[in-house]
Amino acid sequence: MPVDVRRLATELHRARIDRRPIEPLTEGFGDLTLEEAYRIQQYGLSLRISEGERVVGAKLGFTSRAMQRAMGVSHPNYGVLTDAMLLTGPVPWERLIHPKVEPEIAFLIGEEIRPSASAFDVMAATEKVIPCLEVVDSRFIDFRFAALDNIADNSSAANFALGDPHPVDGLDLRLIGVVLFADGDPGETAAGAAVLDHPARAVAWLVNSRGEPLMPGQVVLSAGLTAPVDLRRGMEVIAEFDRLGSVRLTVE
């Protein structure tokens, strides 16, 4: 059966807006392809743009070896960030389905990065790196999905909070450690090397796989450094990064 990209993208769009999760797409379309999954993602993005949102960057997922093994894939994936996803206040609990949070290193792009890019190219073109907390939220029932479902669902993008930008000079991002505090209790820890051995490699993979340049001013989230933590109402989460500082969010 041919995949109706527009219909499936619209179903995901409505699931997000109405907070009514749907069954994974791959349960109805077992032969869904990687190309079709990204086409669904792109059409879903066009729906957000038609409602006034503006693209501000991109995000990566499945960059850790452990996550790739868990999902049965051998490569990362990517999604798109819009201005509506950037948090300027508490996490909007009433707009989400089953949100989780993870700490990440974000890149503020200073110069255009074109395919074929290397991690060295990414670092040379990066204006600042930023401590980040990403809120992920699947539009599928029980946070249950296959890798292609996750791609169609814009890599579970929901919201992101940014700390203060930091110059890249003298930083070895592989060695940047992070501790995630949930309501004051230290929990998950990791280092930058958890993301494809170097977060800039993940950004280079994004550019080369997407086949599109990253432009000055765009923000790229290089993917979660730790396992995601479930969010709750009234929760406070702080990520403390070595040398980069911290970033905080609260849940309304």
BELHUBEL-V690634 format. One line per field, one symbol per residue. ss: DSSP state (2 for helix, 1 for strand, 0 for the rest). phi: phi as a letter, one per 40 degrees, with the letter a starting at -180 (. if undefined). A space follows every 10 residues. Layout:
ss: ???
phi: ???
This chain:
ss: 0000222222 2222222200 0100222200 0002222222 2222222222 0000111111 1000222222 2000001111 1122210000 1022200001 1111111110 0010000022 2222211111 1111110001 2220002222 2202221111 1111110000 0022201111 1100111111 1222000022 2222222222 0001000011 1000000011 0000011111 1000111111 10
phi: .cccdccccc ccccccccfb cbcdcccbbc bdbdcccccc dccccccccc chcbcbiabb afcccccccc cgbbacbabb bbcccccbac ccdcbbbacb bacabcbccb bdbbccbbcc cccccccabb cabbcbaccb dgfbacdccc cdcffgcbaa bbcccbdcdg cbccbccabb bbfgccbcba bdccbfgadc cccccddccc gbccbdgcbb ccgccbccbc cbdgcbbbbb bcgcgbabab bc
